[in-house]
């Protein structure tokens, strides 16, 4: 009987080595090599057996049957997607779930990953779904499903009710797949699944890598999509080897603060769509509610006589919405002033403060500056620059910005206001929510008709012009 092989794998990039190395020669990270034990019997026979037995299985061919084709000779066909009956999830995925794809959903503990997944499959009544839970019992899932669903689960037709499996053995999971022939498989979570072919505990690098590879082979060969739920580390990255993110087709992150009611779903990697899309949910007692118009919920209703608040017309993906930027400027209690940003890039805040001091002339060296994006959002749109500077200055002079004013513009190092993309959608969103004035870059007025909008447009070239219009 052959002995098991000992190898060392980089947890960041998946590079293998026969001995332990301090620095990974592939990715350059230090102290990332972990010892794994590789069984002498390689390959996942259970995955191959399941792939050949499922109803939607694809016939595999030998390597001799595969031929090289010119790019022009490859047939072009539209991708058929599975509708999740969730507009926010469909938007982030690029239109729905692609058959044969494997999706990795990550997020902090308690943020709502299992709730989002279970709520989604309960709405897909026309599909037969297998839900594999390695963390909760069937009774716990039944109680959660009854809370999320508007009707009792026992009244759902047997053929449309999701099949629940509470097991952590990969071989047993494939046996159930072979018996049930599901159209969608959900694994909650990949860190709890283990295979007998790897001699290590669940959640280790070797187990996560082998189980994910087996599920990937099953998805590609059978055409059945698989959704993996993954844990994240304290640094905010997905737990397990970095190769886990490489082998899957889509990586989506469920974000938010447990003390806020809003949850953000964004794509980090997507082979079938854009990674700039954003889905917004509101956490309620009955589950997650889709937020179709986030602008109305992300704005403070009574902003009168409140300094340090500025409104931006931002865009994430294809969706425009208005974001409230809050700033607080106070005298530094200690020798070194603090610079803190929540939901905004810390380095960009420091740059904008330097521009405000150098180009506009406001001294903030001995001031603490705190910045917050309302609602727990994390926004990367560069058009936020103008509102950040306006909110900081408003708090510094303790003068509120008049109601009905919003803005959009990128600020350069020389103090100029640079143009932003899709200005018409930004203006239209501000007009729809009742704003009467919007400050925008001068360059964006080229080819823009004022008659199309019932909102006053205020073009500016420099930051000083924008601040003069806001504060006089």
C-alpha positions in Angstrom: 0.0 0.0 0.0 1.4 3.4 -1.0 2.1 6.0 1.6 0.3 9.2 1.7 2.2 12.2 0.3 3.0 15.3 2.5 3.0 18.6 0.6 3.0 22.3 1.5 0.4 24.6 -0.1 0.4 28.4 -0.1 -3.0 29.5 1.4 -2.9 32.7 -0.7 -2.3 31.4 -4.2 -2.3 27.6 -4.0 1.3 27.1 -5.0 2.6 23.6 -4.0 6.0 22.7 -2.6 7.6 19.5 -1.4 9.0 21.4 1.6 8.1 24.3 3.8 9.2 27.7 2.4 9.1 31.0 4.3 8.2 33.2 1.2 6.0 32.0 -1.6 7.9 32.1 -4.9 4.6 32.6 -6.8 2.8 35.4 -4.9 5.6 36.7 -2.6 3.6 36.4 0.6 5.4 35.3 3.8 4.4 32.5 6.2 1.5 31.3 4.0 2.5 27.6 3.5 0.4 25.0 5.3 1.1 21.3 5.5 -1.4 19.0 3.9 -1.7 15.2 3.4 -2.5 13.9 0.0 -4.0 10.5 -0.3 -2.3 8.0 -2.6 -5.7 7.5 -4.3 -6.1 10.7 -6.3 -9.2 11.9 -8.0 -12.8 12.1 -6.9 -14.6 9.0 -8.0 -17.8 10.0 -6.3 -18.0 13.2 -8.4 -17.5 11.3 -11.6 -20.2 8.8 -10.7 -22.6 11.5 -9.8 -21.9 13.4 -13.0 -22.7 10.4 -15.1 -25.9 9.6 -13.3 -27.7 12.9 -13.0 -30.5 13.6 -15.4 -28.9 16.7 -16.9 -25.5 15.1 -17.3 -23.3 16.0 -20.3 -21.5 13.3 -22.2 -17.8 13.5 -21.7 -15.3 12.9 -24.4 -11.8 11.7 -24.5 -8.9 14.2 -25.0 -8.5 12.9 -28.5 -12.0 14.1 -29.5 -11.1 17.7 -28.5 -9.9 19.8 -31.5 -8.4 23.3 -31.7 -10.8 25.7 -33.4 -10.3 29.2 -34.8 -12.1 31.9 -32.8 -14.3 32.7 -35.8 -15.3 29.0 -36.1 -16.6 28.7 -32.5 -20.4 28.8 -32.5 -22.1 31.7 -30.8 -25.2 31.1 -28.7 -27.0 33.0 -26.1 -26.6 31.9 -22.5 -29.8 30.6 -20.9 -30.0 31.7 -17.2 -32.0 30.5 -14.3 -34.3 33.2 -12.8 -33.9 33.4 -9.1 -37.1 35.6 -8.7 -34.9 38.1 -6.9 -34.2 41.3 -8.9 -31.2 42.3 -6.7 -29.5 38.9 -6.9 -30.2 38.6 -10.7 -28.6 42.0 -11.2 -25.4 41.1 -9.3 -25.2 37.7 -11.1 -25.6 39.4 -14.5 -29.2 38.3 -15.2 -29.5 35.0 -13.3 -27.7 31.8 -12.6 -25.8 30.3 -15.5 -26.4 26.5 -15.8 -23.2 24.6 -15.0 -21.7 27.5 -13.1 -20.4 27.5 -9.5 -21.1 30.6 -7.4 -19.3 31.4 -4.1 -21.1 33.5 -1.6 -19.1 35.0 1.3 -19.8 37.2 4.2 -19.2 37.8 7.9 -20.9 35.5 10.5 -24.5 36.4 11.1 -24.7 38.9 8.2 -27.5 36.8 6.5 -25.8 34.5 4.0 -28.0 31.5 4.8 -31.1 33.7 5.1 -30.5 35.1 1.6 -29.9 31.7 0.1 -32.8 30.0 1.8 -35.2 32.8 0.9 -34.1 32.7 -2.7 -34.7 28.9 -3.1 -38.1 29.2 -1.4 -39.1 31.7 -4.2 -37.9 29.3 -6.9 -40.9 27.0 -6.7 -40.5 25.8 -10.3 -37.1 24.2 -9.6 -36.0 21.1 -7.7 -33.3 22.3 -5.3 -31.0 20.4 -3.0 -29.9 22.3 0.1 -27.0 20.8 1.9 -26.5 22.2 5.4 -23.4 21.2 7.4 -24.1 23.8 10.2 -27.8 23.6 11.0 -30.2 20.8 11.6 -33.3 20.1 9.5 -35.5 21.4 12.4 -33.6 24.7 12.5 -34.0 25.1 8.7 -37.7 24.4 8.9 -38.2 27.0 11.5 -36.3 29.6 9.5 -38.1 28.7 6.3 -41.5 29.1 8.0 -40.5 32.5 9.3 -39.2 33.6 5.8 -42.2 32.2 3.9 -45.6 33.7 3.8 -47.2 30.2 4.0 -46.4 27.0 5.8 -43.7 24.8 4.2 -45.8 21.7 4.7 -48.4 23.1 2.4 -46.0 23.4 -0.5 -46.3 20.7 -3.2 -43.9 17.9 -2.7 -42.3 18.2 -6.1 -41.5 21.9 -5.7 -40.4 21.8 -2.1 -36.6 22.0 -1.6 -34.8 18.9 -0.5 -32.9 19.3 2.7 -29.8 17.3 3.5 -27.9 17.8 6.8 -24.6 16.0 6.1 -20.9 16.8 5.8 -19.7 13.8 3.8 -19.0 14.7 0.1 -19.5 11.0 -0.9 -23.0 10.9 0.7 -23.9 14.3 -0.9 -23.1 12.9 -4.4 -25.2 9.8 -3.6 -28.2 12.0 -2.8 -27.6 14.0 -5.9 -27.7 10.8 -7.9 -31.0 9.8 -6.3 -32.8 13.3 -6.4 -31.5 14.7 -9.7 -31.7 18.4 -8.5 -31.6 21.4 -10.8 -29.6 23.5 -8.3 -27.3 22.5 -5.4 -26.6 24.7 -2.4 -23.7 23.9 -0.1 -23.8 25.6 3.3 -20.9 25.9 3.9 -18.0 24.6 1.9 -15.7 24.7 5.1 -17.9 22.0 6.8 -17.7 19.5 3.9 -15.1 16.7 3.9 -14.1 13.9 1.6 -12.7 10.5 2.6 -10.0 10.8 0.0 -8.2 13.5 2.1 -6.9 12.5 5.6 -7.6 15.8 7.4 -10.3 17.6 9.3 -13.0 19.6 7.6 -12.1 23.2 6.8 -8.4 22.6 6.2 -6.8 23.8 3.0 -6.6 20.3 1.4 -10.3 19.5 2.3 -11.7 22.8 1.0 -9.6 22.5 -2.2 -10.5 18.9 -3.0 -14.2 19.3 -2.2 -14.5 22.5 -4.3 -12.7 20.8 -7.2 -15.0 17.8 -7.0 -18.1 20.1 -7.0 -16.6 22.1 -9.9 -16.2 18.9 -12.0 -19.7 17.9 -11.1 -21.2 21.3 -12.1 -19.3 21.5 -15.4 -20.0 17.9 -16.5 -23.7 17.8 -15.5 -24.8 21.3 -16.2 -26.2 21.7 -12.7 -25.3 25.0 -11.0 -23.8 24.9 -7.5 -23.9 27.7 -4.9 -21.2 27.5 -2.2 -21.5 29.5 1.0 -18.1 30.4 2.4 -16.8 31.9 5.6 -14.4 34.9 5.8 -11.4 35.5 7.9 -11.0 38.4 10.4 -9.1 40.3 7.7 -12.3 40.2 5.5 -11.1 37.7 2.9 -12.7 34.4 2.1 -11.4 31.6 4.3 -9.5 28.7 2.7 -7.0 28.6 -0.1 -6.9 31.4 -2.6 -7.4 28.8 -5.3 -11.0 28.5 -4.1 -11.7 31.9 -5.6 -9.9 31.1 -8.8 -11.8 27.9 -9.7 -15.3 29.2 -9.1 -17.1 31.3 -11.8 -18.6 34.0 -9.6 -17.6 35.4 -6.2 -20.2 37.6 -4.5 -19.8 39.3 -1.2 -22.6 39.9 1.3 -21.6 43.0 3.3 -23.1 45.3 5.9 -22.9 46.2 9.6 -25.0 44.0 11.9 -26.0 47.2 13.7 -27.5 48.6 10.5 -30.5 47.4 8.7 -29.0 47.5 5.2 -27.1 44.7 3.5 -25.0 45.1 0.3 -24.5 42.4 -2.2 -21.7 43.0 -4.7 -19.8 40.8 -7.2 -16.0 40.5 -6.7 -15.5 38.2 -9.7 -18.0 37.3 -12.4 -17.2 35.4 -15.6 -20.7 35.9 -16.9 -21.4 39.6 -16.1 -20.1 42.8 -14.7 -18.4 43.2 -11.3 -19.7 46.7 -10.7 -23.3 45.8 -10.0 -24.7 46.3 -6.5 -27.7 44.8 -4.8 -29.3 46.4 -1.7 -31.4 44.6 0.9 -33.1 45.7 4.1 -33.0 43.2 7.0 -36.4 42.8 8.6 -37.9 40.3 11.1 -39.5 38.4 8.2 -36.2 38.2 6.2 -34.5 40.3 3.6 -36.5 42.8 1.7 -35.3 44.0 -1.7 -34.6 47.8 -1.9 -35.7 48.9 -5.4 -35.2 52.6 -4.7 -32.3 53.0 -2.2 -32.2 56.8 -2.6 -35.3 57.4 -0.5 -34.0 55.2 2.3 -30.4 56.4 2.4 -31.3 60.1 2.9 -32.1 61.8 6.2 -35.6 63.2 5.9 -35.1 66.2 8.2 -31.8 67.7 7.2 -32.6 71.3 8.1 -30.1 73.1 10.4 -27.8 70.1 10.3 -24.2 71.0 9.3 -21.7 68.5 7.8 -24.2 66.8 5.5 -23.9 66.8 1.7 -25.8 64.8 -0.9 -24.1 63.1 -3.9 -25.7 61.6 -7.0 -23.6 58.5 -7.2 -23.6 55.5 -9.6 -22.7 51.9 -8.7 -22.9 49.6 -11.7 -25.9 50.6 -13.7 -27.9 52.0 -10.8 -27.9 55.7 -9.9 -28.8 56.7 -6.3 -28.4 59.6 -3.9 -25.9 59.1 -1.1 -25.7 61.2 2.1 -22.2 62.1 3.1 -21.7 63.0 6.8 -18.6 64.8 8.2 -17.6 66.0 11.6 -14.7 68.4 12.1 -13.5 69.2 15.7 -10.4 70.4 17.4 -7.8 67.7 18.0 -7.8 66.5 21.6 -4.3 65.1 21.2 -1.1 66.2 19.4 -1.8 64.2 16.2 -5.2 64.8 14.5 -7.3 61.8 13.6 -8.5 61.0 10.1 -11.3 58.4 10.0 -13.5 57.3 7.2 -16.4 54.8 7.2 -17.6 53.6 3.8 -15.0 55.8 1.9 -11.4 55.3 1.0 -9.2 56.6 3.8 -6.3 57.6 1.5 -8.6 59.5 -0.8 -10.0 61.4 2.2 -6.5 62.5 3.1 -5.9 63.7 -0.5 -9.1 65.7 -0.5 -8.2 67.3 2.8 -4.8 68.3 1.4 -6.5 69.8 -1.6 -9.0 71.7 0.6 -6.1 73.1 2.6 -3.7 73.9 -0.2 -6.0 75.1 -3.0 -8.9 76.6 -1.0 -7.0 77.9 2.0 -8.8 76.2 4.9 -6.4 75.1 7.7 -7.3 71.6 9.0 -3.9 70.6 10.4 -5.1 70.8 14.0 -8.5 69.3 13.3 -10.0 65.8 13.7 -12.0 64.8 10.6 -14.5 62.0 10.7 -16.3 60.9 7.6 -19.3 58.5 7.3 -21.4 57.3 4.4 -25.0 57.0 5.7 -26.7 53.6 5.8 -23.5 51.6 6.1 -22.7 51.7 2.4 -19.2 51.5 0.9 -19.1 53.7 -2.2 -16.2 53.8 -4.7 -17.6 56.3 -7.1 -15.2 59.2 -7.7 -18.1 61.6 -8.0 -18.2 61.5 -4.2 -15.2 63.9 -4.0 -17.2 67.1 -4.3 -19.7 66.1 -1.5 -16.9 65.0 0.8 -15.2 68.4 0.6 -18.5 70.2 0.9 -19.5 68.2 4.0 -16.1 68.7 5.7 -16.3 72.5 5.1 -19.9 72.6 6.2 -19.0 71.0 9.5 -15.8 73.1 9.9 -17.7 76.4 9.7 -20.9 74.9 11.3 -23.0 76.1 8.4 -25.6 73.7 6.9 -26.1 73.3 3.2 -29.5 74.4 2.0 -32.1 71.8 1.2 -32.6 70.9 -2.4 -28.9 71.0 -3.3 -26.9 67.9 -4.4 -23.6 67.5 -6.4 -21.5 65.2 -8.4 -17.9 65.7 -9.4 -14.3 64.3 -9.1 -11.7 66.6 -7.6 -8.2 66.7 -8.9 -5.0 67.6 -7.1 -4.9 71.1 -8.5 -8.4 71.8 -7.2 -10.2 71.4 -10.5 -13.6 69.6 -10.8 -13.2 66.8 -13.3 -16.0 65.4 -15.4 -17.9 62.2 -14.3 -19.6 59.5 -16.4 -23.4 59.2 -17.1 -24.3 62.7 -15.9 -27.8 62.5 -17.4 -28.7 59.6 -15.1 -27.3 61.4 -12.1 -29.3 64.5 -12.9 -32.5 62.5 -13.5 -32.2 60.7 -10.2 -31.8 64.0 -8.3 -34.8 65.5 -10.2 -36.9 62.4 -9.4 -36.4 62.8 -5.7 -37.3 66.5 -5.7 -33.9 68.3 -5.7 -34.0 71.7 -7.2 -30.2 72.4 -7.7 -27.3 70.2 -8.7 -23.6 71.2 -9.0 -21.8 69.4 -11.8 -18.5 69.7 -13.7 -18.4 72.3 -16.4 -17.1 69.8 -19.0 -20.2 67.6 -18.5 -22.4 70.4 -20.0 -21.0 69.8 -23.5 -23.9 68.3 -25.6 -26.3 68.4 -22.6 -29.7 70.1 -23.1 -30.9 72.1 -20.2 -34.5 71.9 -21.4 -34.6 68.1 -20.7 -34.5 68.7 -16.9 -36.6 70.6 -14.5 -33.7 71.1 -12.1 -31.2 74.0 -12.0 -27.7 73.0 -13.3 -24.7 74.8 -11.8 -21.5 74.0 -13.7 -18.2 74.7 -12.0 -14.5 74.4 -13.0 -12.9 74.6 -9.6 -13.7 73.6 -6.0 -13.8 77.3 -5.0 -16.7 77.9 -7.4 -18.7 75.0 -6.0 -18.1 76.2 -2.4 -19.1 79.7 -3.3 -22.4 78.5 -4.7 -23.1 76.5 -1.6 -22.0 79.0 1.1 -22.0 82.3 -0.7 
